[in-house]
Amino acid sequence: MAKRTKSKPQERGSVLFDVLYEDESRASNRRVPMEILGGLDGDAPARELIEEQDRAISEKSGRPLRAIRSLTRSPPRPINIGDE
């Protein structure tokens, strides 16, 4: 019987982004899958995905598409372990 080797852990989950639009409106905690980020493109794929999502939302709602001014990663949430 062959010995089973332990596989490396896979990076799963998502990264949250805050979006600032040209009209000064803001969207917080927009979720982007981790697997599309990184490499030479950095966070550029996140912008493309969020723009694609915004396009779909705009078409369904009948509202005009908002242009993205900036995109930043949301700060990590603090972990509450109870009152100390």
C-alpha positions in Angstrom: 0.0 0.0 0.0 1.3 3.4 -1.0 2.1 5.9 1.7 -0.3 8.9 1.7 1.4 12.3 1.6 0.0 15.4 3.3 -1.2 18.0 0.7 -0.3 21.6 1.2 -3.1 23.8 2.5 -5.0 25.7 -0.2 -5.7 29.4 0.1 -9.4 29.8 0.2 -11.8 32.5 1.0 -12.1 36.1 -0.1 -10.6 39.5 0.4 -12.8 42.5 1.2 -12.4 45.8 -0.7 -13.6 49.4 -0.1 -14.7 51.2 -3.3 -14.8 54.9 -3.7 -16.7 56.1 -6.8 -16.2 59.3 -8.8 -19.5 60.7 -7.4 -18.0 60.4 -3.8 -20.2 57.5 -2.9 -18.7 54.5 -1.2 -19.2 50.8 -1.0 -17.5 48.9 1.8 -16.6 45.2 2.1 -17.0 44.2 -1.5 -16.0 40.5 -1.6 -13.4 39.2 -4.1 -12.2 35.6 -4.3 -8.6 35.2 -3.2 -7.7 33.0 -6.2 -8.0 35.8 -8.7 -5.6 38.1 -6.8 -1.8 38.2 -6.6 0.8 37.6 -9.2 2.1 40.5 -11.4 -1.4 42.0 -11.7 -1.8 42.6 -7.9 -5.3 43.9 -7.1 -6.1 44.8 -10.7 -8.3 41.7 -11.2 -10.4 42.8 -8.2 -11.1 46.1 -9.9 -12.2 44.3 -13.1 -14.4 41.9 -11.1 -16.1 44.7 -9.2 -16.6 46.8 -12.4 -18.2 43.7 -13.9 -20.5 43.3 -10.9 -21.4 47.0 -11.0 -22.3 46.7 -14.7 -24.6 43.8 -14.0 -26.2 45.7 -11.1 -26.6 48.8 -13.2 -28.3 46.9 -16.0 -30.8 45.2 -13.6 -31.6 48.3 -11.6 -31.8 50.7 -14.5 -29.4 53.1 -12.7 -26.4 54.6 -14.4 -23.0 52.9 -14.0 -20.8 54.7 -11.5 -17.1 55.1 -12.3 -14.6 53.8 -9.7 -12.1 56.4 -8.4 -10.2 54.1 -6.1 -10.1 50.6 -4.7 -8.4 49.7 -1.4 -8.4 46.5 0.7 -10.7 46.8 3.7 -8.9 46.8 7.1 -9.1 43.4 8.9 -11.9 43.1 11.4 -10.8 42.9 15.0 -11.4 39.5 16.7 -13.6 39.8 19.8 -12.9 37.0 22.3 -15.2 38.2 24.9 -15.1 40.9 27.6 -11.9 40.9 29.6 
